[in-house]
Amino acid sequence: MKLESDRLEYELWQENDFDILKQILGNPRVCEYLPGDKNKSDEEIKKWLNYFVQTFGNEKGTKIFKVKIKNTDQVIGYCGLGYVKEFDHIEIMYGMDEKYFNQGYGYEMSLRMKNLAIEQNIKHLIALADINNIPSNRILQKTGYTKKEQINLWGLDLNFYEMDL
């Protein structure tokens, strides 16, 4: 499965993509608002990669992509539709290398995943964003989410968003 948006291409993660994911998740600024240790170990990064590879297309509908700038080999991050067992719903998720912050890529990824959810006939999405991650909260609101409440989950204070499609 290969997808595109205006500036980006979305491809499947492969088991040999560890170094690519380490480039992204090895940066504490990238991991500042993610669950777990902000300094991700190789073991944690391997777990993330295994999740990205092994759960793609599972019965819950998880689809997490490697995101590249169109017509290049430059991977900027990841995004997808991830199943959140705590809520029994799919969420739009995204993250990117710090070099690509504040360039509109997060919104482009979020919007493409919203459209993929519509194509997959998903009727309801959720999203979670750290209360202090102002750019991510703005992206979710711009994508069409409505903030419902603030919750504590995975040791983080999060804004919980919902969207009907």
HELIX and SHEET records of a PDB file:
HELIX    1   1 PHE A   18  LEU A   25  1                                   8    
HELIX    2   2 ASP A   42  GLN A   54  1                                  13    
HELIX    3   3 GLU A   98  TYR A  100  5                                   3    
HELIX    4   4 TYR A  105  GLU A  119  1                                  15    
HELIX    5   5 ILE A  134  THR A  143  1                                  10    
SHEET    1   A 8 LEU A   3  GLU A   4  0                                        
SHEET    2   A 8 LEU A   8  LEU A  12 -1                                        
SHEET    3   A 8 LYS A  63  ILE A  69 -1                                        
SHEET    4   A 8 VAL A  75  VAL A  84 -1                                        
SHEET    5   A 8 HIS A  89  MET A  96 -1                                        
SHEET    6   A 8 HIS A 124  ASP A 130  1                                        
SHEET    7   A 8 LEU A 156  ASP A 164 -1                                        
SHEET    8   A 8 THR A 146  LEU A 153 -1                                        
END                                                                             
